[in-house]
Amino acid sequence: MNKPTEDSPAYLEKKRFFDSLMTVYGRKTVLEALQDPATFIYRLHLASSNKSAAILDEIISLAQAKGAEIVYHERQALSRISKNASQDQGVAADLQLRGYQLYDQFLTENNNKNYTLLALDGVQNPQNLGMIIRSACAGNIDGILLPQKGNAQIDPLVIKASAGTVFRAPLLRCKDLAQALADFKQSGAVVCALSSHASTELKKFTPNAPCIYVLGNESDGVSREVTQLCNENVCIPMNNGVESLNVAVTAALIAFR
């Protein structure tokens, strides 16, 4: 039987599925993910050197109940999957989350809607990322554009800071943020950067089109490449000589504006 070529529908469908998976690690993290009834687990990875433990028994039982494939690995192989040998505790899981999808899928399904998104451009602090996800999930945000590289990785610190909302938050995966934003702009969305130098205040900004608010790096802000794609800038007025807000606080203000 011939193998599917890289442009065949079967290959593309398979690639899309694997791109939609999120790998989490650590015993408590994986257990909490499996306890969420909305979480689908594709594959559970375990180190063959793990010693018997009640939490492992519970993880395996929940994974089996959800129909997951369970695979045992040598310790070094598992560390390549988790990408964090010092903290994975011999456990990793490939999850397909309720709100986790590729950005172009979201774009196709919401092409005629007035959605509001956050786009993260270099948010490095895991606690900030977790709190942004939590605010977006609780507030009026339809999705978070989260590039594969350049931001903090979703790890136990992020999951803890999100209070578990990462398992149901609307996360939109993209390889390159600039390309994703360009695609959204082409479809009619407004791309907006937060800037202390902008003349329009956030509370007075009322776009009549889909809008994406870009949140930048904690120290350097929005990158030059992404700034050039923005067609709007808004500010949050400051008092008492304060120059800026924490990026997670800014996200919360946008989510509940």
Beta strands, then each sheet from edge to edge (+ up, - down):
strand 1: 22-25
strand 2: 40-47
strand 3: 69-73
strand 4: 91-96
strand 5: 100-102
strand 6: 116-121
strand 7: 143-147
strand 8: 171-174
strand 9: 190-194
strand 10: 200-201
strand 11: 211-216
strand 12: 232-235
sheet 1: 1+ 4- 2+ 3+
sheet 2: 5+ 8+ 7+ 6+ 11+ 9+ 12+ 10+
end
